[in-house]
């Protein structure tokens, strides 16, 4: 599985709740539960996509991801 996942251009401005490990699209037919381990989550309050390579390298240097 993926060791490092990046989501870019996401906007949380319209979120009313935040739940880790569960996705539900509002219907009973699509509900997904994550059964794994989150080691670390990092959120930025600004667009840091131009710094992505440096951020990923720093994470790898600290955690030895790959």
Contact map, one row per residue, 1 for C-alpha under 8 A:
111000000000000000000000000000000000000000000000000000000000000000
111110000000000000000000000000000000000000000000000000000000000000
111110000000000000000000000000000000000000000000000000000000000011
011111000000000000000000000000000000000000000000000000000000000010
011111100000000000000000000000000000000000000000000000000000000000
000111110000000000000000000000000000000000000000000000000000000000
000011111100000000000000000000000000000000000000000000000000000000
000001111100000000000000000000000000000000000000100000000000000000
000000111110000000000000000000000000000000000010000000000000000000
000000111111000000000000000000000000000000000000000000000000000000
000000001111110000000000000000000000000000000000000000000000000000
000000000111111000000000000000000000000000000000000000000000000000
000000000011111000000000000000000000000000000000000000000000000000
000000000011111100000000000000000000000000000000000000000000000000
000000000001111111000000000000000000000000000000000000000000000000
000000000000011111000000000000000000000000000000000000000000000000
000000000000001111100000000000000000000000000000000000000000000000
000000000000001111110000000000000000000000000000000000000000000000
000000000000000011111110000000000000000000000000000000000000000000
000000000000000001111100000000000000000000000000000000000000000000
000000000000000000111110000000001110000000000000000000000000000000
000000000000000000111111000000111100000000000000000000000000000000
000000000000000000101111100000111000000000000000000000000000000000
000000000000000000000111111001110000000000000000000000000000000000
000000000000000000000011111001100000000000000000000000000000000000
000000000000000000000001111101000000000000000000000000000000000000
000000000000000000000001111111100000000000000000000000000000000000
000000000000000000000000011111100000000000000000000000000000000000
000000000000000000000000001111100000000000000000000000000000000000
000000000000000000000001111111110000000000000000000000000000000000
000000000000000000000111101111111000000000000000000000000000000000
000000000000000000000111000001111100000000000000000000000000000000
000000000000000000001110000000111110000000000000000000000000000000
000000000000000000001100000000011111000000000000000000000000000000
000000000000000000001000000000001111100000000000000000000000000000
000000000000000000000000000000000111110000000000000000000000000000
000000000000000000000000000000000011111000000000000000000000000000
000000000000000000000000000000000001111110000000000000000000000000
000000000000000000000000000000000000111110000000000000000000000000
000000000000000000000000000000000000011111000000000000000000000000
000000000000000000000000000000000000011111100000000000000000000000
000000000000000000000000000000000000000111110000000000000000000000
000000000000000000000000000000000000000011111000000000000000000000
000000000000000000000000000000000000000001111111000000000000000000
000000000000000000000000000000000000000000111110000000000000000000
000000000000000000000000000000000000000000011111000000000000000000
000000001000000000000000000000000000000000011111110000000000000000
000000000000000000000000000000000000000000010111111100000000000000
000000010000000000000000000000000000000000000011111100000000000000
000000000000000000000000000000000000000000000011111110000000000000
000000000000000000000000000000000000000000000001111111100000000000
000000000000000000000000000000000000000000000001111111110000000000
000000000000000000000000000000000000000000000000011111111000000000
000000000000000000000000000000000000000000000000001111111100000000
000000000000000000000000000000000000000000000000001111111110000000
000000000000000000000000000000000000000000000000000111111111000000
000000000000000000000000000000000000000000000000000011111111100000
000000000000000000000000000000000000000000000000000001111111110000
000000000000000000000000000000000000000000000000000000111111111110
000000000000000000000000000000000000000000000000000000011111111111
000000000000000000000000000000000000000000000000000000001111111110
000000000000000000000000000000000000000000000000000000000111111100
000000000000000000000000000000000000000000000000000000000011111110
000000000000000000000000000000000000000000000000000000000011111111
001100000000000000000000000000000000000000000000000000000011101111
001000000000000000000000000000000000000000000000000000000001000111
